[in-house]
Structure formats: C-alpha cells, structure tokens
Amino acid sequence: MIMDRAAWHTAKNLCIPHNIEIFSLLPHSPELNPTELIWDEVREKGFKNEVFNSLSLVEDRLCHTLLDLENDTYRVQNIIGWDWIVSVSLIAN
C-alpha cells in the first residue's frame, strides 16, 4: 500500500497484517500520489466553474464523474500509469 504522509494518515497503534507492506511517499509531494491526480481529473472534468443548488446535485455529479472514470480504464491508466506504479503492480502479481 502506498500512502502519503498526511497527518491524518498516521496512527500509533496500527496493526498491519503480515501480507501488507506500507510505502510512504516523500513529504510534501502530492504530485507523486496517484489519488491526487484522480481528484484533479474529477474536479476538472466534473465540476467546471459550476454552482449547484443542492448538496444532492453535487453528490449526483460526483457519482456520475467517478462512474465515468471507472468505465474508462484507458483514461485512468493515462493519468496514473507511471512506470514506478506499473512495475510495482507487475512485481506484486
């Protein structure tokens, strides 16, 4: 599992199963976190300078945008398919 070093991602009494290994990203480097790039894509494509009349409409848009990403693996691979991620995935399998 790859984690950034956000303060809320730390725990003193965390029990990590023997089959899980945690790799921490460099401090202050959100550009290395693939999740950050996915959220950038969600913000850019799903929420373009728009005002919503209710929280329900925001939730609907978020669900629709995430579903679009889920169904477009090519787009996701282009966003986060960096060499170091792909090579780690190949080693793990």
Residue, then its C-alpha position, 0 to 999 in steps of 0.5 A: m500500500i502506498m500512502d502519503r504522509a498526511a497527518w491524518h494518515t498516521a496512527k500509533n497503534l496500527c496493526i498491519p497484517h503480515n501480507i501488507e507492506i506500507f510505502s510512504l511517499l516523500p513529504h510534501s509531494p502530492e504530485l507523486n500520489p496517484t489519488e491526487l491526480i484522480w481528484d484533479e481529473v474529477r474536479e476538472k472534468g466534473f465540476k467546471n466553474e459550476v454552482f449547484n443548488s443542492l448538496s444532492l446535485v453535487e453528490d449526483r455529479l460526483c457519482h456520475t464523474l467517478l462512474d465515468l472514470e471507472n468505465d474508462t480504464y484507458r483514461v485512468q491508466n493515462i493519468i496514473g500509469w507511471d512506470w514506478i506504479v506499473s512495475v510495482s503492480l507487475i512485481a506484486n502479481 
